[in-house]
Amino acid sequence: MDDRKLGGYIPRDRAWQPDALTPPYKTSVKRSPQAALLSFPSSLSEETSPVFGHATIGALDNDLIHNFAAPSQSAIGPRIIVHGQVLDETGRPVPNALIEVWQANAGGRYRHAKEGYLAPLDPNFGGCGRMITDENGVYEFRTVQPGPYPWPNGMNDWRPAHIHFSIFGHGFAQRLITQMYFEGDPLIQRCPIVGVLKSQEAVDALTAPLDMNRTVPMDSLAYKFDIVLRGRRQTYFENRVEGL
């Protein structure tokens, strides 16, 4: 029997995770809990579901350069490959994990109705994709380098270039939502959201290094971003004090 089906995960290290309330990141003031957190036991379905099949993934779902583009067209911007491995806290690969990504275009603009930044909208770039990790927990997708953009947190705050990730492991308790930054971006250290992290080591864990070994000459640069989910003994919801 696969021991991943036995349930239970290693608890998160709360000293590693950022605090919910960090006033320099203004949105956290309203989003952080105003009362003590309540703990509820997780159910078997939350520890073992959902299960995603490869049949739900289209041929171009992991190619953001072409998956929204008109025939014979492609997204505008510097082409990149992002690849890595999804691991649990014990270092074991996590196969068949669903990864969803979304990002701004090369000009720093998202495709949604409430976008407030007036950078150009690329008609051939949808800004989202998905993929499933292979038997070794490996994933890869193609996209364009997202641009930085201003946001109304302070008088002159800018988000560094980043890509959002949502990862489902073998159950809802293993879901992780995070962001990936790019090595060498000077805006990383100036971002109030990055500022909630408690150490340079934590910042480095969210920063993808350039990987010249995986570039495609005359086409795409490459960045490597490994993702660590909670471990196999964690049994708590994200809103449990013991598991945050």
C-alpha positions in Angstrom: 0.0 0.0 0.0 1.3 3.5 -0.9 2.1 5.1 2.5 1.1 8.5 1.1 -2.5 7.2 1.5 -2.2 6.6 5.2 -2.9 10.3 6.0 -1.1 12.8 8.2 1.4 15.4 7.3 4.3 17.2 9.1 3.1 20.5 10.7 4.3 23.8 9.2 7.0 25.7 11.0 5.2 28.8 12.1 8.5 30.6 12.7 9.3 30.2 9.0 5.9 31.5 7.8 5.2 35.2 7.7 2.8 36.8 10.2 -0.7 37.4 9.1 -0.7 41.0 10.3 2.0 43.1 8.8 0.9 46.8 8.6 3.5 47.8 5.9 1.6 45.4 3.6 -1.7 47.3 4.0 -4.0 44.7 2.7 -3.0 42.4 5.5 -4.6 44.7 8.1 -8.1 43.8 6.9 -7.3 40.3 5.8 -5.6 39.1 9.0 -7.7 37.4 11.7 -9.3 39.7 14.3 -9.9 36.9 16.8 -8.3 33.7 18.0 -8.1 31.0 15.4 -10.3 27.9 15.9 -9.0 24.4 15.2 -11.2 21.7 13.6 -10.2 18.1 12.8 -9.6 17.4 9.1 -11.7 14.7 7.4 -10.4 11.7 5.4 -11.6 13.4 2.2 -9.6 16.5 2.9 -6.5 14.5 3.6 -6.8 12.3 0.5 -8.7 14.3 -2.1 -8.9 15.7 -4.8 -7.4 13.5 -7.4 -6.6 15.0 -10.8 -6.3 13.0 -14.0 -4.0 13.7 -16.9 -7.0 13.8 -19.3 -8.0 17.2 -17.9 -4.8 18.8 -19.2 -4.8 20.1 -22.7 -1.8 20.0 -25.1 -1.1 23.7 -24.8 -2.1 24.2 -21.1 1.6 24.5 -20.1 2.5 26.8 -23.0 1.4 30.3 -22.1 3.1 31.7 -25.2 0.5 30.0 -27.4 -2.4 28.7 -25.4 -4.4 32.0 -25.8 -2.9 33.2 -29.1 -4.6 33.3 -32.4 -3.4 30.8 -35.1 0.2 31.6 -36.2 0.5 34.2 -33.4 2.3 34.2 -30.1 2.5 36.2 -26.9 4.8 39.3 -26.9 7.8 39.4 -24.6 11.0 37.7 -23.7 10.4 33.9 -23.8 11.3 31.9 -20.7 11.0 28.3 -19.5 10.2 27.7 -15.8 10.9 24.2 -14.5 11.4 22.5 -11.2 10.3 19.7 -8.9 7.5 19.5 -6.3 8.7 17.8 -3.1 7.3 17.1 0.3 9.1 18.2 3.5 11.0 14.9 3.7 12.4 15.5 0.2 10.3 12.9 -1.6 9.0 13.9 -5.1 5.2 14.5 -5.3 3.9 13.0 -8.6 0.6 13.9 -10.2 0.3 17.2 -8.4 -1.8 19.8 -10.2 0.0 23.1 -10.7 -1.9 26.2 -11.9 0.0 29.4 -12.8 -1.1 33.0 -13.6 0.8 36.2 -14.2 0.9 39.6 -15.8 2.0 40.1 -19.4 5.3 41.4 -20.4 4.1 45.0 -19.8 3.0 44.2 -16.3 -0.8 44.0 -17.0 -3.2 41.2 -16.0 -6.1 40.2 -18.1 -9.1 40.8 -15.8 -12.0 43.3 -15.6 -10.7 45.1 -12.5 -7.1 45.7 -13.7 -6.1 49.3 -12.9 -2.7 49.5 -14.6 -3.0 51.0 -18.1 -0.1 49.1 -19.7 -0.9 47.5 -23.1 -3.0 44.4 -23.1 -1.5 41.6 -25.3 -4.3 40.1 -27.3 -2.4 36.8 -27.7 -1.6 36.3 -24.0 -4.1 34.9 -21.5 -1.8 34.8 -18.5 -2.7 31.4 -17.1 -1.8 27.8 -17.5 -1.7 24.4 -15.7 0.2 21.2 -15.7 0.6 17.9 -13.7 3.9 16.8 -12.3 5.4 13.6 -13.6 6.4 10.5 -11.6 9.5 12.3 -10.3 7.5 15.4 -9.3 8.9 17.4 -12.2 7.0 20.2 -14.0 7.8 22.6 -16.8 6.0 25.4 -18.7 6.8 28.1 -21.2 5.7 31.7 -20.9 7.0 35.3 -21.3 8.8 37.2 -18.6 6.2 39.1 -16.7 6.7 42.9 -16.2 6.6 44.7 -12.9 3.7 47.0 -12.1 2.7 49.7 -9.6 0.1 49.0 -6.9 -1.7 51.3 -4.4 0.0 50.1 -1.2 2.1 53.2 -0.8 3.0 56.3 -2.7 5.4 54.5 -5.1 5.2 50.8 -4.5 5.9 48.4 -7.3 5.6 44.6 -7.5 8.6 42.8 -8.8 8.2 40.5 -11.7 6.5 37.4 -10.4 4.4 34.3 -11.3 1.7 33.0 -9.1 1.5 29.3 -8.3 -1.3 27.1 -6.9 -0.2 23.5 -6.2 -2.5 20.6 -5.2 -0.7 17.6 -3.7 -2.5 14.5 -2.7 -5.2 16.4 -0.7 -6.6 19.8 0.2 -4.3 19.9 3.2 -1.3 19.9 0.8 -2.5 23.0 -1.2 0.1 25.7 -1.5 -0.4 29.2 -3.0 2.8 31.1 -3.5 4.7 33.4 -5.8 8.0 33.0 -7.7 10.4 35.9 -8.2 13.3 36.2 -10.6 17.0 36.3 -9.7 18.6 39.7 -9.9 15.3 41.8 -9.8 16.1 45.0 -7.8 12.4 45.4 -6.9 12.3 42.2 -4.7 13.9 43.9 -1.7 11.7 47.0 -2.1 8.4 45.1 -2.2 6.2 45.3 1.0 4.8 41.8 0.3 8.3 40.3 0.2 9.0 42.4 3.3 6.7 40.2 5.4 9.1 37.3 5.1 11.3 36.8 8.1 14.7 36.0 6.6 16.8 36.3 3.5 16.6 32.5 3.3 12.9 32.7 2.9 13.2 35.3 0.2 15.7 33.1 -1.6 13.4 30.2 -1.4 10.9 32.2 -3.5 13.5 33.5 -6.0 14.1 31.3 -9.1 17.8 31.3 -10.2 18.7 31.6 -13.9 19.4 28.1 -15.3 21.6 28.4 -18.3 21.7 24.6 -18.7 18.0 24.6 -19.6 17.8 27.5 -22.0 16.9 27.1 -25.6 19.5 29.0 -27.7 18.1 31.9 -29.7 14.7 31.3 -28.1 14.2 31.1 -24.3 16.0 31.7 -21.0 15.2 29.2 -18.2 14.6 29.6 -14.5 14.5 26.8 -11.9 11.9 26.9 -9.1 11.5 23.9 -6.8 8.4 23.8 -4.6 8.1 22.2 -1.2 4.7 21.2 0.1 3.9 20.3 3.7 5.2 16.9 4.7 3.4 13.6 5.0 2.4 13.9 8.7 0.5 17.2 8.6 -3.1 16.7 9.6 -4.2 20.3 10.1 -6.1 22.9 8.1 -4.3 26.1 7.2 -6.5 27.9 9.8 -5.4 25.7 12.6 -3.0 27.3 15.1 -1.0 24.1 15.2 -0.6 23.9 11.4 -0.2 27.5 10.2 
